[in-house]
Amino acid sequence: MARNLISDGTRIGIIDRNGKSVISAAEFQTRLDVDGWIRLSSSDYGQLSDWQEKLVHFNLGRTTNQAALRYAIVPIIERGWRNADGSEEPAYVSLTSYAVGICIDVEQRVALTEVTEDHFRHSLAGISGRRELEAALLMRYRPMFPDFSDGEILAQGCAITTLRLVEKVEV
């Protein structure tokens, strides 16, 4: 597994009231007054409740998320993909509905067997144990890494980002 597992964080596809476009990370950060983004599938985003105060989000392997930074949690409208040459077509996210969270902790390259009940307690409703976590990681990352076996994907472990949710925005 020599390829980079981290998505291109320099640009993001957006869908807002003006249509569909790709913007730089700096423009995204300025527009939403955040330090970065966390993308969720539309169905996962729909599981966030207005009363939820904490969210644990899982990525494959490692993440660029950092404690104390503000993140826009945005729903993916169109999935991105990697081309054969390793270049990336970005996912498109909605800017008409999103949440904002402050990152309070990041754990990198955690073996799936080491993920605790406390992590699952604050994760999305569909991820309540190791089997669900494995299934979610495979569903998210298999399209990005079609040349990897399920075992190779899961062997990367996961990054665990814990956020305190501070705002839900509807534009």
C-alpha positions in Angstrom: 0.0 0.0 0.0 2.3 2.7 -1.2 -0.3 5.2 -2.3 -1.4 8.1 -0.2 -4.5 7.4 1.9 -5.1 11.1 2.7 -7.5 13.0 0.4 -6.4 16.2 -1.3 -7.0 18.9 1.2 -6.1 21.8 -1.1 -9.5 22.0 -2.8 -13.1 20.9 -2.3 -16.2 20.6 -4.5 -19.1 22.6 -3.3 -22.8 22.9 -4.1 -24.5 26.1 -2.9 -27.2 28.4 -4.0 -24.9 29.6 -6.9 -24.5 26.0 -8.3 -21.6 23.6 -8.4 -17.9 24.6 -8.3 -14.5 23.6 -6.9 -12.9 26.1 -4.5 -9.6 26.2 -2.6 -9.3 25.2 1.0 -8.6 28.8 1.9 -11.8 30.0 0.3 -13.8 27.3 2.0 -12.3 28.2 5.4 -12.9 31.9 4.9 -16.5 31.4 3.7 -17.5 29.2 6.7 -15.1 30.6 9.3 -13.5 27.2 10.0 -10.1 25.6 9.8 -11.1 22.7 7.7 -13.8 20.2 6.8 -15.0 16.7 7.7 -17.1 15.1 5.0 -19.9 12.7 5.8 -22.2 10.8 3.5 -25.6 12.4 3.2 -27.1 9.5 5.1 -24.5 9.8 7.9 -25.0 13.5 8.1 -28.7 12.9 8.4 -28.0 11.0 11.7 -26.6 14.1 13.4 -29.3 15.4 15.8 -29.8 19.0 16.9 -29.2 18.0 20.5 -26.0 16.0 19.9 -23.1 17.6 21.7 -20.2 15.3 20.8 -19.3 13.3 17.7 -16.6 10.7 17.1 -15.7 10.4 13.5 -13.6 7.6 12.0 -11.2 7.8 9.0 -9.0 5.2 7.4 -5.5 5.1 8.9 -4.7 8.7 9.7 -6.2 12.2 9.3 -5.0 15.7 9.1 -7.5 16.9 11.7 -6.0 18.7 14.7 -7.2 19.3 18.2 -8.5 22.8 19.0 -9.4 23.6 15.4 -13.0 24.4 14.0 -14.3 22.0 11.4 -17.3 22.3 9.1 -19.1 18.9 9.1 -20.6 18.8 5.6 -22.8 16.2 3.7 -21.4 14.7 0.6 -23.8 15.2 -2.4 -21.5 13.6 -5.0 -18.7 11.1 -4.2 -15.2 11.8 -5.3 -12.7 9.3 -6.7 -9.1 8.6 -7.5 -7.9 8.2 -11.0 -5.5 5.5 -12.1 -2.6 8.0 -12.0 -3.4 8.8 -8.3 -5.0 12.2 -9.0 -8.2 12.9 -7.2 -11.6 14.2 -8.4 -13.0 15.9 -5.3 -16.3 15.0 -3.6 -19.0 17.7 -3.8 -20.5 18.8 -0.5 -23.5 20.9 0.4 -23.0 24.3 1.9 -26.7 24.8 2.5 -26.8 22.6 5.6 -23.7 21.8 7.7 -22.6 21.6 11.3 -19.6 23.1 13.0 -17.5 21.3 15.6 -14.4 22.0 17.7 -11.9 19.1 17.6 -11.1 18.0 21.1 -9.0 14.9 20.3 -7.4 13.0 17.5 -6.0 9.5 17.6 -4.0 8.2 14.6 -3.5 4.6 13.2 -5.6 2.9 15.9 -6.0 -0.8 15.3 -9.7 -1.6 14.9 -9.4 -4.1 17.8 -8.4 -1.1 20.0 -11.4 1.1 19.3 -13.3 1.4 22.6 -17.0 1.4 23.7 -16.6 5.1 24.5 -15.7 5.8 20.9 -18.8 4.0 19.7 -21.0 5.8 22.3 -20.5 9.1 20.4 -20.2 7.8 16.9 -22.9 7.9 14.2 -25.9 5.6 15.0 -24.9 3.1 12.3 -21.5 2.5 13.9 -22.0 0.8 17.3 -19.3 -1.8 17.2 -16.3 -3.2 15.4 -18.2 -5.0 12.7 -20.2 -1.8 11.8 -16.9 0.2 11.8 -15.2 -2.2 9.4 -18.3 -2.2 7.1 -18.4 1.6 7.2 -14.7 2.0 6.4 -14.9 -0.5 3.5 -18.0 1.2 2.1 -16.3 4.6 2.2 -12.8 3.6 1.1 -13.2 0.6 -1.3 -14.1 2.9 -4.2 -11.1 5.1 -3.5 -8.7 2.1 -3.4 -10.1 -0.5 -5.9 -6.8 -2.3 -6.1 -6.6 -3.1 -2.4 -8.2 -6.1 -0.7 -10.6 -5.6 2.2 -7.8 -6.9 4.5 -5.3 -4.4 3.1 -7.8 -1.5 3.7 -8.7 -2.6 7.2 -5.0 -3.2 8.2 -4.5 0.6 8.0 -6.5 0.9 11.2 -8.4 4.1 11.7 -8.0 7.7 12.8 -10.5 8.8 15.4 -11.5 12.4 15.6 -13.6 13.6 18.6 -15.5 16.8 18.2 -17.7 19.0 20.4 -20.6 20.2 18.2 -21.2 23.9 18.6 -23.5 24.9 15.7 -25.9 23.6 13.0 -26.2 25.9 10.1 -29.1 26.0 7.5 -28.6 28.5 4.7 
